[in-house]
Structures are given as structure tokens and as C-alpha cells.
Amino acid sequence: MLLLAFAVIVLVGVELLSRPASINVTVQGGRASVGALAPDFTTQTIDGTPVHLRQYRGKPVLLNFWATWCAPCQQEMPLLQRASDIGHAPGLVVLAVNYQETNPTSIKAFLRKVDVHFPAVYDPAGQIAAEYGVNVGLPVSIFIDRSGKVSFIQLGQMTNAILQQHLQPIL
């Protein structure tokens, strides 16, 4: 019993030590809906760089809400990476919004596994997800045009056909 208690304490300690010191997330602008301005948010990348959605105004943005435990997210990520690679010339920004996880080691391992290089950002309490209507089921992708308006909301895993159909209007 003492050994089990020690193991639990060690696991909790490792989890707490691997978390970033402070992740400050704010969201403004109300709920996301097609045709309306996308709610602005502030968070940070997995590497600690501050990110504000408004910094991408004038560029097409694809937000992808995902988690390391989500099998469809794992299958979808390479498709998004290809879109990021191909869409880079017209300025496409792909942001992977991690849903309620804070362990950078496991998040980075997942991104390496799926060979993703676009920025991943934290949403530890699901504040961003809540304003974008993400409450059940992942992945969810939000297509935002250059003016900052939501063009399309994809619930569930995307196919290449769906991706191409909804990327074209925002590029």
C-alpha cells in the first residue's frame, strides 16, 4: 500500500512538473457562427510563444480543435499538414488548438508522430473551444476568411474533398 501511494505521488509530481508554469487564455467576441467575426483569443503555443487570433487578420485561418487521445484527430492531422504546406503561398495559417491538455511532452510527441509542423496552441480549460461551439466530439475545424469571418465549421474528421471545398472560398 505504501508503494502504491509513493507511485501515485511520483506520477502526480511528474505531471505537475511537466506543465507550463502559466497558460493565460482569454476569449472575446461571443460565440462563433458562420458569417460572423471569429471570436478573438489569446493563448500560447506549446513552446510558449504568445498567440492572438487577431494577429492573423488579413490571412485565411484554419483552426483545428484536437487532443492527443483522439484517434480521428491523429488520422486527420497529415491532411491538415499537406494543406498547410500547399496553402502556405497564399498565406494560409493552420493553428492546432489542443483541447484541455497541458503536458507539453505528450503534445509534442503526438505532433512528431503525425509529422505536423504548424503551430499548436493550448486551450487548457476549453475556453476557446466553448466559444467555438466545441463541446462534444473532436476534431472540429473552423475555416476563417481574410476578413476574420467564420466561413465554415466542420464537425468531425475531414476528408480531402471537404477540406478543398471549404479552403477555396477563404484563400
CYANA upper distance limits for C-alpha pairs under 8 A (distance plus 0.5 A):
  1 MET  CA      5 ALA  CA      6.78
  2 LEU  CA      6 PHE  CA      6.68
  3 LEU  CA      7 ALA  CA      6.68
  4 LEU  CA      8 VAL  CA      6.79
  5 ALA  CA      9 ILE  CA      6.75
  6 PHE  CA     10 VAL  CA      6.69
  7 ALA  CA     11 LEU  CA      6.68
  8 VAL  CA     12 VAL  CA      6.64
  9 ILE  CA     13 GLY  CA      6.55
 10 VAL  CA     14 VAL  CA      6.62
 11 LEU  CA     15 GLU  CA      6.74
 12 VAL  CA     16 LEU  CA      6.67
 13 GLY  CA     17 LEU  CA      6.56
 14 VAL  CA     18 SER  CA      6.62
 15 GLU  CA     19 ARG  CA      7.03
 15 GLU  CA    103 ASN  CA      7.61
 18 SER  CA    103 ASN  CA      6.34
 18 SER  CA    104 PRO  CA      7.36
 18 SER  CA    105 THR  CA      7.63
 19 ARG  CA    102 THR  CA      6.17
 19 ARG  CA    103 ASN  CA      5.67
 19 ARG  CA    104 PRO  CA      7.19
 20 PRO  CA    102 THR  CA      7.56
 20 PRO  CA    103 ASN  CA      8.07
 20 PRO  CA    104 PRO  CA      7.96
 23 ILE  CA     43 THR  CA      7.40
 23 ILE  CA     44 GLN  CA      7.43
 23 ILE  CA    122 TYR  CA      8.00
 23 ILE  CA    124 PRO  CA      8.22
 24 ASN  CA     42 THR  CA      8.03
 24 ASN  CA     43 THR  CA      6.43
 24 ASN  CA     44 GLN  CA      8.12
 25 VAL  CA     41 PHE  CA      7.65
 25 VAL  CA     42 THR  CA      5.90
 25 VAL  CA     43 THR  CA      5.15
 25 VAL  CA     44 GLN  CA      8.35
 25 VAL  CA    123 ASP  CA      7.55
 25 VAL  CA    127 GLN  CA      7.91
 25 VAL  CA    128 ILE  CA      8.42
 26 THR  CA     41 PHE  CA      5.97
 26 THR  CA     42 THR  CA      5.67
 26 THR  CA     43 THR  CA      7.39
 26 THR  CA    127 GLN  CA      7.99
 26 THR  CA    128 ILE  CA      8.24
 27 VAL  CA     39 PRO  CA      7.14
 27 VAL  CA     40 ASP  CA      6.26
 27 VAL  CA     41 PHE  CA      4.75
 27 VAL  CA     42 THR  CA      7.02
 27 VAL  CA    127 GLN  CA      7.45
 27 VAL  CA    128 ILE  CA      6.68
 27 VAL  CA    131 GLU  CA      8.04
 28 GLN  CA     39 PRO  CA      6.08
 28 GLN  CA     40 ASP  CA      5.76
 28 GLN  CA     41 PHE  CA      6.72
 29 GLY  CA     37 LEU  CA      8.29
 29 GLY  CA     38 ALA  CA      7.85
 29 GLY  CA     39 PRO  CA      5.03
 29 GLY  CA     40 ASP  CA      6.66
 30 GLY  CA     39 PRO  CA      6.46
 30 GLY  CA    131 GLU  CA      6.99
 31 ARG  CA     38 ALA  CA      8.47
 31 ARG  CA     39 PRO  CA      7.10
 31 ARG  CA    130 ALA  CA      8.48
 31 ARG  CA    131 GLU  CA      5.15
 31 ARG  CA    132 TYR  CA      6.45
 31 ARG  CA    133 GLY  CA      7.63
 32 ALA  CA     36 ALA  CA      7.36
 32 ALA  CA     37 LEU  CA      7.82
 32 ALA  CA     38 ALA  CA      6.09
 32 ALA  CA     39 PRO  CA      6.57
 32 ALA  CA    131 GLU  CA      6.58
 32 ALA  CA    132 TYR  CA      5.35
 32 ALA  CA    133 GLY  CA      7.38
 32 ALA  CA    150 VAL  CA      7.62
 33 SER  CA     37 LEU  CA      8.37
 33 SER  CA     38 ALA  CA      8.05
 33 SER  CA    132 TYR  CA      8.26
 33 SER  CA    150 VAL  CA      6.88
 34 VAL  CA    149 LYS  CA      7.87
 34 VAL  CA    150 VAL  CA      5.34
 34 VAL  CA    151 SER  CA      5.92
 34 VAL  CA    152 PHE  CA      6.36
 34 VAL  CA    153 ILE  CA      7.70
 35 GLY  CA    149 LYS  CA      6.22
 35 GLY  CA    150 VAL  CA      5.90
 35 GLY  CA    151 SER  CA      6.51
 36 ALA  CA    149 LYS  CA      5.70
 36 ALA  CA    150 VAL  CA      6.33
 37 LEU  CA    148 GLY  CA      5.97
 37 LEU  CA    149 LYS  CA      4.62
 37 LEU  CA    150 VAL  CA      6.61
 38 ALA  CA    144 ILE  CA      7.58
 38 ALA  CA    148 GLY  CA      6.40
 38 ALA  CA    149 LYS  CA      5.90
 38 ALA  CA    150 VAL  CA      6.04
 39 PRO  CA    131 GLU  CA      7.55
 39 PRO  CA    132 TYR  CA      8.10
 40 ASP  CA     52 HIS  CA      7.57
 40 ASP  CA     53 LEU  CA      5.93
 40 ASP  CA     54 ARG  CA      6.61
 41 PHE  CA     52 HIS  CA      6.12
 41 PHE  CA     53 LEU  CA      6.08
 41 PHE  CA     54 ARG  CA      8.19
 41 PHE  CA    128 ILE  CA      7.36
 42 THR  CA     50 PRO  CA      7.73
 42 THR  CA     51 VAL  CA      6.13
 42 THR  CA     52 HIS  CA      4.96
 42 THR  CA     53 LEU  CA      7.24
 43 THR  CA     50 PRO  CA      6.42
 43 THR  CA     51 VAL  CA      5.86
 43 THR  CA     52 HIS  CA      7.14
 43 THR  CA    121 VAL  CA      7.24
 43 THR  CA    122 TYR  CA      6.88
 43 THR  CA    123 ASP  CA      7.77
 44 GLN  CA     48 GLY  CA      5.88
 44 GLN  CA     49 THR  CA      5.70
 44 GLN  CA     50 PRO  CA      4.75
 44 GLN  CA     51 VAL  CA      5.65
 44 GLN  CA    121 VAL  CA      5.98
 44 GLN  CA    122 TYR  CA      6.57
 45 THR  CA     49 THR  CA      5.65
 45 THR  CA     50 PRO  CA      6.95
 45 THR  CA     51 VAL  CA      7.26
 45 THR  CA    119 PRO  CA      7.00
 45 THR  CA    120 ALA  CA      6.00
 45 THR  CA    121 VAL  CA      4.57
 45 THR  CA    122 TYR  CA      6.77
 46 ILE  CA    104 PRO  CA      6.64
 46 ILE  CA    107 ILE  CA      8.35
 46 ILE  CA    108 LYS  CA      8.23
 46 ILE  CA    119 PRO  CA      8.40
 46 ILE  CA    120 ALA  CA      6.45
 46 ILE  CA    121 VAL  CA      6.08
 46 ILE  CA    122 TYR  CA      7.03
 51 VAL  CA     55 GLN  CA      8.11
 51 VAL  CA    121 VAL  CA      8.35
 52 HIS  CA     56 TYR  CA      8.30
 53 LEU  CA     57 ARG  CA      7.98
 54 ARG  CA    148 GLY  CA      8.48
 56 TYR  CA     60 PRO  CA      8.23
 56 TYR  CA     61 VAL  CA      7.83
 56 TYR  CA     93 VAL  CA      8.09
 57 ARG  CA    146 ARG  CA      6.55
 57 ARG  CA    147 SER  CA      6.84
 57 ARG  CA    148 GLY  CA      6.34
 58 GLY  CA    145 ASP  CA      8.45
 58 GLY  CA    146 ARG  CA      4.82
 58 GLY  CA    147 SER  CA      6.36
 58 GLY  CA    148 GLY  CA      7.83
 59 LYS  CA     91 GLY  CA      6.29
 59 LYS  CA     92 LEU  CA      6.74
 59 LYS  CA     93 VAL  CA      7.49
 59 LYS  CA    145 ASP  CA      7.50
 59 LYS  CA    146 ARG  CA      5.06
 59 LYS  CA    147 SER  CA      8.27
 60 PRO  CA     91 GLY  CA      7.21
 60 PRO  CA     92 LEU  CA      5.52
 60 PRO  CA     93 VAL  CA      6.70
 60 PRO  CA    143 PHE  CA      8.19
 60 PRO  CA    144 ILE  CA      6.33
 60 PRO  CA    145 ASP  CA      5.28
 60 PRO  CA    146 ARG  CA      5.28
 60 PRO  CA    148 GLY  CA      8.45
 60 PRO  CA    170 ILE  CA      6.09
 60 PRO  CA    171 LEU  CA      6.40
 61 VAL  CA     92 LEU  CA      6.35
 61 VAL  CA     93 VAL  CA      5.20
 61 VAL  CA     94 VAL  CA      6.33
 61 VAL  CA     95 LEU  CA      8.01
 61 VAL  CA    143 PHE  CA      6.60
 61 VAL  CA    144 ILE  CA      5.50
 61 VAL  CA    145 ASP  CA      7.03
 61 VAL  CA    146 ARG  CA      8.07
 61 VAL  CA    170 ILE  CA      8.50
 62 LEU  CA     92 LEU  CA      8.04
 62 LEU  CA     93 VAL  CA      6.71
 62 LEU  CA     94 VAL  CA      5.27
 62 LEU  CA     95 LEU  CA      6.81
 62 LEU  CA    141 SER  CA      7.21
 62 LEU  CA    142 ILE  CA      6.16
 62 LEU  CA    143 PHE  CA      5.28
 62 LEU  CA    144 ILE  CA      6.68
 63 LEU  CA     94 VAL  CA      6.51
 63 LEU  CA     95 LEU  CA      5.49
 63 LEU  CA     96 ALA  CA      6.54
 63 LEU  CA     97 VAL  CA      7.22
 63 LEU  CA    141 SER  CA      5.95
 63 LEU  CA    142 ILE  CA      5.50
 63 LEU  CA    143 PHE  CA      7.12
 63 LEU  CA    144 ILE  CA      8.41
 64 ASN  CA     94 VAL  CA      7.98
 64 ASN  CA     95 LEU  CA      6.71
 64 ASN  CA     96 ALA  CA      5.33
 64 ASN  CA     97 VAL  CA      6.26
 64 ASN  CA    139 PRO  CA      7.32
 64 ASN  CA    140 VAL  CA      6.32
 64 ASN  CA    141 SER  CA      4.87
 64 ASN  CA    142 ILE  CA      6.99
 65 PHE  CA     96 ALA  CA      6.57
 65 PHE  CA     97 VAL  CA      5.22
 65 PHE  CA     98 ASN  CA      6.43
 65 PHE  CA     99 TYR  CA      6.75
 65 PHE  CA    129 ALA  CA      7.76
 65 PHE  CA    134 VAL  CA      8.29
 65 PHE  CA    138 LEU  CA      7.21
 65 PHE  CA    139 PRO  CA      5.99
 65 PHE  CA    140 VAL  CA      5.67
 65 PHE  CA    141 SER  CA      6.70
 66 TRP  CA     70 CYS  CA      7.39
 66 TRP  CA     73 CYS  CA      6.28
 66 TRP  CA     96 ALA  CA      7.41
 66 TRP  CA     97 VAL  CA      6.78
 66 TRP  CA     98 ASN  CA      5.72
 66 TRP  CA     99 TYR  CA      6.18
 66 TRP  CA    138 LEU  CA      6.33
 66 TRP  CA    139 PRO  CA      5.58
 66 TRP  CA    140 VAL  CA      7.66
 67 ALA  CA     73 CYS  CA      7.46
 67 ALA  CA     98 ASN  CA      5.97
 67 ALA  CA     99 TYR  CA      5.90
 67 ALA  CA    100 GLN  CA      8.16
 67 ALA  CA    101 GLU  CA      7.76
 67 ALA  CA    138 LEU  CA      8.07
 67 ALA  CA    139 PRO  CA      8.44
 68 THR  CA     73 CYS  CA      8.24
 68 THR  CA     74 GLN  CA      8.06
 68 THR  CA    106 SER  CA      8.01
 68 THR  CA    107 ILE  CA      6.95
 68 THR  CA    110 PHE  CA      6.61
 70 CYS  CA     74 GLN  CA      7.02
 70 CYS  CA    138 LEU  CA      7.30
 70 CYS  CA    139 PRO  CA      8.12
 71 ALA  CA     75 GLN  CA      6.95
 72 PRO  CA     76 GLU  CA      6.57
 72 PRO  CA    138 LEU  CA      7.97
 72 PRO  CA    139 PRO  CA      7.32
 72 PRO  CA    156 GLY  CA      8.36
 72 PRO  CA    157 GLN  CA      6.37
 73 CYS  CA     77 MET  CA      6.57
 73 CYS  CA    138 LEU  CA      7.37
 73 CYS  CA    139 PRO  CA      5.96
 73 CYS  CA    157 GLN  CA      7.41
 74 GLN  CA     78 PRO  CA      8.37
 74 GLN  CA    114 VAL  CA      7.05
 76 GLU  CA     80 LEU  CA      7.10
 76 GLU  CA    157 GLN  CA      6.77
 76 GLU  CA    158 MET  CA      7.06
 76 GLU  CA    159 THR  CA      8.42
 77 MET  CA     81 GLN  CA      6.70
 77 MET  CA    114 VAL  CA      6.99
 77 MET  CA    116 VAL  CA      7.40
 78 PRO  CA     82 ARG  CA      6.76
 78 PRO  CA    114 VAL  CA      6.79
 78 PRO  CA    115 ASP  CA      7.43
 78 PRO  CA    116 VAL  CA      7.28
 79 LEU  CA     83 ALA  CA      6.87
 79 LEU  CA    160 ASN  CA      7.45
 80 LEU  CA     84 SER  CA      6.61
 80 LEU  CA     94 VAL  CA      8.12
 81 GLN  CA     85 ASP  CA      6.64
 81 GLN  CA    115 ASP  CA      8.45
 81 GLN  CA    116 VAL  CA      6.33
 81 GLN  CA    117 HIS  CA      7.63
 81 GLN  CA    118 PHE  CA      7.58
 82 ARG  CA     86 ILE  CA      6.55
 83 ALA  CA     87 GLY  CA      6.03
 84 SER  CA     88 HIS  CA      6.21
 84 SER  CA     92 LEU  CA      6.99
 84 SER  CA     93 VAL  CA      7.45
 84 SER  CA     94 VAL  CA      6.68
 84 SER  CA    118 PHE  CA      7.75
 87 GLY  CA     91 GLY  CA      7.04
 87 GLY  CA     92 LEU  CA      5.70
 87 GLY  CA    171 LEU  CA      8.50
 88 HIS  CA     92 LEU  CA      5.75
 88 HIS  CA     93 VAL  CA      7.94
 90 PRO  CA    171 LEU  CA      7.10
 92 LEU  CA    171 LEU  CA      7.63
 94 VAL  CA    118 PHE  CA      6.66
 94 VAL  CA    119 PRO  CA      7.61
 95 LEU  CA    118 PHE  CA      7.00
 95 LEU  CA    119 PRO  CA      5.88
 95 LEU  CA    120 ALA  CA      6.32
 95 LEU  CA    121 VAL  CA      7.57
 96 ALA  CA    118 PHE  CA      7.88
 96 ALA  CA    119 PRO  CA      6.72
 96 ALA  CA    120 ALA  CA      4.93
 96 ALA  CA    121 VAL  CA      6.61
 97 VAL  CA    120 ALA  CA      6.36
 97 VAL  CA    121 VAL  CA      5.49
 97 VAL  CA    122 TYR  CA      6.54
 97 VAL  CA    123 ASP  CA      6.95
 98 ASN  CA    120 ALA  CA      7.24
 98 ASN  CA    121 VAL  CA      6.47
 98 ASN  CA    122 TYR  CA      5.76
 98 ASN  CA    123 ASP  CA      6.26
 98 ASN  CA    124 PRO  CA      8.16
 99 TYR  CA    122 TYR  CA      7.66
 99 TYR  CA    123 ASP  CA      5.97
 99 TYR  CA    124 PRO  CA      6.94
 99 TYR  CA    125 ALA  CA      8.38
 99 TYR  CA    126 GLY  CA      6.54
 99 TYR  CA    129 ALA  CA      7.68
100 GLN  CA    122 TYR  CA      7.98
100 GLN  CA    123 ASP  CA      6.01
100 GLN  CA    124 PRO  CA      4.42
100 GLN  CA    125 ALA  CA      5.90
100 GLN  CA    126 GLY  CA      6.04
101 GLU  CA    107 ILE  CA      8.37
101 GLU  CA    122 TYR  CA      7.73
101 GLU  CA    123 ASP  CA      7.73
101 GLU  CA    124 PRO  CA      5.86
102 THR  CA    107 ILE  CA      8.40
102 THR  CA    122 TYR  CA      7.46
102 THR  CA    124 PRO  CA      6.49
103 ASN  CA    107 ILE  CA      6.80
104 PRO  CA    108 LYS  CA      6.34
105 THR  CA    109 ALA  CA      6.62
106 SER  CA    110 PHE  CA      6.67
107 ILE  CA    111 LEU  CA      6.82
108 LYS  CA    112 ARG  CA      6.61
109 ALA  CA    113 LYS  CA      6.59
110 PHE  CA    114 VAL  CA      6.88
111 LEU  CA    115 ASP  CA      6.37
111 LEU  CA    116 VAL  CA      5.76
111 LEU  CA    117 HIS  CA      8.05
112 ARG  CA    116 VAL  CA      6.82
123 ASP  CA    127 GLN  CA      6.99
123 ASP  CA    128 ILE  CA      6.74
123 ASP  CA    129 ALA  CA      7.86
126 GLY  CA    130 ALA  CA      6.49
127 GLN  CA    131 GLU  CA      7.11
128 ILE  CA    132 TYR  CA      6.92
129 ALA  CA    133 GLY  CA      6.70
129 ALA  CA    134 VAL  CA      5.33
129 ALA  CA    135 ASN  CA      7.55
130 ALA  CA    134 VAL  CA      6.01
130 ALA  CA    135 ASN  CA      6.90
134 VAL  CA    138 LEU  CA      8.33
134 VAL  CA    140 VAL  CA      7.38
137 GLY  CA    155 LEU  CA      8.32
137 GLY  CA    156 GLY  CA      7.39
138 LEU  CA    155 LEU  CA      7.95
138 LEU  CA    156 GLY  CA      6.35
138 LEU  CA    157 GLN  CA      8.08
139 PRO  CA    155 LEU  CA      7.26
139 PRO  CA    156 GLY  CA      5.56
139 PRO  CA    157 GLN  CA      6.29
140 VAL  CA    153 ILE  CA      7.78
140 VAL  CA    154 GLN  CA      6.14
140 VAL  CA    155 LEU  CA      5.27
140 VAL  CA    156 GLY  CA      6.03
140 VAL  CA    157 GLN  CA      7.81
141 SER  CA    153 ILE  CA      6.37
141 SER  CA    154 GLN  CA      5.52
141 SER  CA    155 LEU  CA      7.20
141 SER  CA    156 GLY  CA      8.44
142 ILE  CA    150 VAL  CA      7.41
142 ILE  CA    151 SER  CA      8.16
142 ILE  CA    152 PHE  CA      6.54
142 ILE  CA    153 ILE  CA      5.20
142 ILE  CA    154 GLN  CA      6.87
143 PHE  CA    150 VAL  CA      6.38
143 PHE  CA    151 SER  CA      5.89
143 PHE  CA    152 PHE  CA      5.67
143 PHE  CA    153 ILE  CA      6.86
143 PHE  CA    166 HIS  CA      7.67
143 PHE  CA    167 LEU  CA      7.72
143 PHE  CA    170 ILE  CA      7.79
144 ILE  CA    148 GLY  CA      6.27
144 ILE  CA    149 LYS  CA      5.90
144 ILE  CA    150 VAL  CA      4.97
144 ILE  CA    151 SER  CA      5.93
144 ILE  CA    152 PHE  CA      7.87
144 ILE  CA    170 ILE  CA      7.17
145 ASP  CA    149 LYS  CA      6.00
145 ASP  CA    150 VAL  CA      6.98
145 ASP  CA    151 SER  CA      6.73
145 ASP  CA    169 PRO  CA      8.13
145 ASP  CA    170 ILE  CA      4.96
145 ASP  CA    171 LEU  CA      7.77
146 ARG  CA    170 ILE  CA      7.13
146 ARG  CA    171 LEU  CA      8.24
151 SER  CA    166 HIS  CA      8.32
151 SER  CA    169 PRO  CA      8.40
151 SER  CA    170 ILE  CA      7.75
152 PHE  CA    166 HIS  CA      7.35
154 GLN  CA    158 MET  CA      7.71
158 MET  CA    162 ILE  CA      6.62
158 MET  CA    163 LEU  CA      6.89
159 THR  CA    163 LEU  CA      6.70
160 ASN  CA    164 GLN  CA      6.56
161 ALA  CA    165 GLN  CA      6.54
162 ILE  CA    166 HIS  CA      6.79
163 LEU  CA    167 LEU  CA      6.41
164 GLN  CA    168 GLN  CA      6.67
165 GLN  CA    169 PRO  CA      8.23
166 HIS  CA    170 ILE  CA      7.74
167 LEU  CA    171 LEU  CA      6.69
